Amino acid sequence: MLKIRFWPLLAILIAAALAVRLGFWQRDRAHQKEALAAQLIRYQNSTPIPLGSSWLPLKEAEYHRVQARGRFMPERVVYLDNRPYDARPGFHVLMPLALEEGTYVLINRGWIPCNMQDRTVLAPYSTPTDSVVIEGIARADPGQAFELGAGGSAAHLRVRQNLDLAAYQLETGLPLQPFVIWQTNQINDQLVRAWPNILTGVERNYGYMLQWWGIAAAILLSGLYAARRAALNAVK
């Protein structure tokens, strides 16, 4: 009877078990996204939560429809760079809204294209000067893009790579609601509000799950075959 050495066998089993575990992790990620999708459908069909003078906790607002009435503060605008739309480079326009009740909330108003000849020249868009009603989805942040270092997101820059809500609150001194409203209603301001689906990738998660389980099977079969060949050679 051929004997397979203990340590090679252990390495094979550990590698296969790790691949199986990664497959289950991808499966769990897909299930989480599906559960969140069902939850979001319920939120989207519900009445928007009106914002008032008190702070609405993030855990009670995130992914819910919310409504805010107030005036935009264009002097505090921030443009998030490297936000493509329809294969075109551009910016997301972030602007605080001073609520009539006395608090503030940061609005991701939409997308504008960048000028390919001069990135400092922004496409024109309008900002209402009167009080407006904004509806949208409450999100924990305005969206994150890959960034090397943090210099491109420093305070007081008009164009930034990313924006941290807590840091922006300290920078401006504004008592902000603990979330960002991704605006969905139209106010004729030349901005594009075709937000990406936050639940994309469920099929990709299932694909990765199958890939990892296939890798686990390949590790077992090829590893055991190699170990058997090694044992046969040792007998000769």
C-alpha positions, -999 to +999 in steps of 0.1 A: +000+000+000+014+034-010+019+059+017+015+096+010+037+118+031+020+137+059+032+173+053+025+174+015-010+159+023-016+185+050-006+213+027-030+200+000-059+198+024-052+233+039-051+249+004-083+231-007-101+240+026-091+277+021-104+277-015-137+261-003-140+287+025-135+316+000-162+301-021-186+301+008-176+337+016-185+347-020-218+329-016-225+347+017-217+381+000-242+373-028-269+363-002-263+396+017-267+416-015-299+398-023-313+404+012-303+441+009-320+443-025-353+431-011-349+456+017-342+485-007-373+476-027-394+481+005-376+514+012-381+527-023-418+521-021-422+538+012-429+575+020-398+596+022-386+605+057-387+642+062-356+658+078-362+683+105-344+701+133-332+669+150-305+645+137-316+613+121-292+585+130-275+568+100-287+533+110-323+546+107-318+565+075-293+545+054-308+534+020-341+550+029-358+577+008-355+610+026-368+645+019-352+678+028-363+714+023-338+743+023-313+764+004-281+753-013-248+766-002-227+769-034-198+785-016-192+752+001-193+730-031-169+701-036-163+683-069-154+646-066-130+638-095-127+606-115-164+598-115-172+584-149-206+582-164-214+564-197-177+560-204-171+597-200-149+613-173-165+638-150-173+649-114-199+645-088-212+678-074-214+678-036-232+707-019-246+713+015-282+722+020-292+745+048-324+731+061-352+754+071-353+738+105-317+748+112-296+717+105-276+709+074-272+679+051-247+672+023-263+665-011-247+645-039-265+666-066-253+647-097-227+644-124-211+668-148-186+661-175-150+673-173-133+695-199-107+673-216-086+703-226-086+720-192-098+700-162-101+732-141-130+743-164-162+728-153-193+722-173-221+748-166-249+739-143-274+759-123-281+761-085-314+774-073-312+804-051-346+799-035-357+772-011-359+738-028-372+703-019-347+676-024-355+639-024-331+611-026-315+581-010-295+584+023-261+569+020-232+567+045-208+586+022-208+603-012-191+574-029-154+563-027-129+561-056-095+545-056-068+569-044-030+567-039-023+586-007-046+613+007-032+645-008-059+646-034-086+647-007-071+674+015-094+699+032-104+731+014-097+717-021-126+724-044-118+693-065-110+662-045-107+625-051-128+615-020-146+632+008-149+620+044-182+634+059-169+638+095-137+656+082-159+679+060-181+687+090-150+698+110-137+717+080-169+737+074-182+739+110-216+729+097-238+706+119-244+680+092-268+651+092-247+619+095-253+608+059-253+621+023-284+624+002-279+611-033-305+633-050-330+616-072-356+642-080-351+666-110-349+703-106-337+714-141-301+721-132-283+704-161-269+676-138-271+639-145-285+617-118-282+582-131-267+566-100-250+533-103-268+503-089-252+497-054-262+460-057-243+451-088-221+421-087-244+394-073-238+373-104-201+380-101-201+368-065-218+335-076-192+332-104-163+336-079-180+311-056-179+285-084-144+294-094-131+289-058-148+256-055-134+245-088-099+256-076-105+235-045-113+204-065-083+210-088-060+214-058-073+181-043-071+161-076-037+175-088-022+174-053-032+139-046-021+128-080+013+144-075+016+129-040+008+094-054+034+098-082+059+108-056+051+078-035+054+055-065+088+069-073+099+064-038+090+027-040+111+021-071 
